[in-house]
Amino acid sequence: MSAQEQPFIPDNLLVDKVIIITGASQGIGRVAAHGFARAGASVVLAARRGELVESLAEEIAAAGGRATGFACDVTDEASVKAMVDRAVAAYGRVDGLFNNAGIDKGPAKLADYPYEDWKAIHDVKINGTFLCMKYAIPVMIAQGGGAIVNHGSCTADHAPAMYPFAASSQAAIPGMTRAAAVAYAKDKVRINMIATGLILTPERVDGSYADYADLLNAYAPIGRPGKAEEIAQIAAWLLSDYCTYMVGSVVTVDGGHNAGEAA
């Protein structure tokens, strides 16, 4: 097996687990969907654009995996409840939740930012994360446990001036994660968070980011941006049975960006 063909998540790491992935239509969510399924999980793929996750589920099934995809708006309580209910109806349980949904807007200083954009970003990231946990946790408790990974950003600690919405919305995720983690640890529901740095998803690699290679490579001491696979790897590990004593942790995956500047 060549290096290109090797799975970026070990085979059988997630075998027999049912995992919901929000924001699965593109970027890290899409990559995680393929990786989790190849590692043995049955994946429930949710995104606002239902046709994209339905198509993705068909791709995964054609490759021998188990997947179901349908539309879900994480800012709508009824939609989130329906997502969890459909996951249980399809597979009988929910072992994991990768809270990955998020939206992005263009850069601007705080006072110049349109309120409607500010509100939309916070609604997806903060309220969406809350609602998905709210409906997944009772299912996990009833079945004897589960694991949740909330996807946040290191902009919560290293705030860029032109992206105040990112710093603000992402800063809520560590607190929410820790509060939920300590509340449900005795129920065997493990809740942790990934704080990511600059990640070049497949869409960004093929887009305008390609024109700023030098700037992007200077972002972190490691000398390059991260890859979507590198975030999916950590999410898979946190959702697996290989880190059962990790509760309320924030795992920073940013190539050393938050640690300091390169020499």
N, C-alpha and C positions, 0 to 999 in steps of 0.2 A: 504493500500500500504506500503510495507516494505521500509526501507531506501535504500536498493539495487535497488529497482524498481523505486524510485522517479526520475523524469527527472532532470538532472543537470542544464538544462536551463528551466525556467518556460514555461508551455504550453501557446501558443498564443503570446509569446513575439515577434515573428517575423512573425505573421500571414499575409499572402498575399504578403510577400516580395519575390523578386527574388534576390538571392545572389550568386555571383561567389566566389568560393573558389579555389585558386591556391595551388599547392602542396597537393592535396587532396587524394593522393594515400596511404598515411600512416601518422603515427604520429598525430600531432595536427590537421592537415587538415582533416584526416579521422574521427577523433572523432568529430570535429566541424561539419562535414557533417551530421552525424547522429543527433547531438544535434540541429542544425539549422532546419533540416527537421522536427524533432519531435516538435519543437517550432512553426511550421506553415509555414516555408519558402519553396519556390521552390528553390532547390540548383542546381547550375551549377558547376560540378566538373571537374577540369582541372589538368592535370599532364603529364609529358613526356610519362609515361607508360599508354597509353590509355586503354589497356585491364583491368588494375586494377581499374580505375575510372568507366569504363563501368560496371564492376562487382559490384562495390560499389553502383552505381545508381540502379542496379537491386535489391540489398539488401534493399535499402531504399524504393523503390517502393513496394516491397513485404511486408514491414512493414506498408504500407499505406501512405508513403510520396511521394513527387514529386521530381524527380531528373533526371538530364541528365549528362552524363559523356563522355568526349572525350579527345584525346591527344592534348596537347599544350606545346610548348617550349617557356617559357617566355623570352628567350633571342633572339627570332626570331620575328621581327616586324609583318610579315605577319601572323604568327601563332597566335599572340596575337589579332590582328585585327579580324581574323577569329573566335576566341573564343568569343569575345564580340558580333560579328555579329550573331553567332549561338545562343547565349543566348537570344538576342532580337528576333530572328526568332522563338525560342521555346516558349518564355513566354511573348514577347511583350514589355519588359522593363528590366532595371537593377537597382534595388533599393540599392544594397549593393555589396561591393567588399572586400573580406578578402585576402589581399596580403600576402600569407603565404609561398610561394615557397622559398626554399633555399637548399643548398647542403653543405656537411661537408667533411672535409679531415682530415688526421691524424695530430697530433701535431708536431711542429718543431719551432725553433727560426727563426726569420725573414730572416736572411741571408742564412739560410739553406733551405728555402722554394722554391719548384719548381715553376717557373714563370707560367707554364701552369695551375697548380692547383690554384695559386693565381688569375690568370685572370679569370678562370672558376667560382670561388666563387663570385668574384666581379660582373661578368657579370650577374649571376643569381640574386643576391640579389639587386644590385643597378640598373642595366639596366632593369631587370625584373620588379621591382617595378615601375620604371618610365614608361615603356611601358604599363603596365596594367592600370595605372592611365591615361596615355595619351589617351587611347581609351575608357575607361569607363566614364571619366568625361564628354565629349560632349553628350553622351547618357543621363546621369543624368541631365545635364542642360536642354536638350530639353524636358524632361518629367517633369521638375519642381523640381528636387532635388534628393538627394541620400546620401549615407554614405560610407566612405572608412576607413578601418582599415589596417594599415601597421604593419606587424609583424617584430619587431626588437629585440634586445637583450641588456641586461644591461652590456654586455662586452664592449659596446661603452664607458661606464664611468668607468668600473672596469676591466681593461684589463689584461687578463692572458698572461704571457710571452710566453707560448708555443702555443698560438692561435692568432697570430698577424692578420691573415686573418679575423678572427671573429671580433676583435676589429675595424679593418679598414673598412670592408664592412658594419658592423652594425652602425658605427658612421655616415655614410652618410644618414641613414634613418630618423633620427629626423629632420635634416635640410631640406630634401626633403619634409617631411610631413608638416612642418611648412610653407614652401614657398608655397606649393600647397594649404594649408588650408586658408591662408590669401588671396590668389588669387581668390579662388572660394567660399568663405563664402557667399558673396552677391548673388551668384547663387544658394544658398541653398544646396550646396554640402559640407557636413561636413567630414573633414579628420582628423583622429587621429592615434595614434600609441600605440601599446603595446610593452613594453620592458621587455622581460622575462628573468628569471634566469634559473637555472638548472631544466629542466623538464624531468621527467621519462615517456616517451611515452610507450605505450604497447610494442613496439618493443625493447626498451631499458630494460624494466623490465624483459623480457624473455632472454635478451642477456648477454654480459659480465659485464654489470653494476651491475648485481646481486652479483658479487664477492666483491663489494666495498661498502657494506651497511654502515659501520661505517663512512667512508670518506664522502659519499654522505649525510648522515644525519647531518654531521657537517658543511655542506655548508652554511646553513642559520640559523639565530637565531630561526626560528620556529622549527628547529630540524628535517627537512626532505626535500627532493626535492619536486618540484611541480608535479602536475598531468596534463595530457593533458586536462582533463575536466575543470580544473581551468583556463586555458587560453581561452578555447572555451567560457566559461561563460562570461568573460570580453569582448571578441570580440562580442558576441551576444548583450550584453548590449550597447556597443558603436554603433552597427549597428541598434539598435532599436529606437523607438520614445520616450524613457525615458531619453535621455541625449542630447536633442536638442540644448543645449547651450554650449556643449563641442566642441570646434574647435581648432585644432592645439595642442592638449594636448598629452603628453607622459605619459602613465600610466604604472608605474613600477609594475611588478607582479613577485616577486622573494623571497618571504618569509622573507624579511628584509635583504637580502645579501648586498645590496648597502648601506643600512642605517648604518651598522656597525657590529662589532663582538659581539657575544653573551657573556654574563658574565661567 
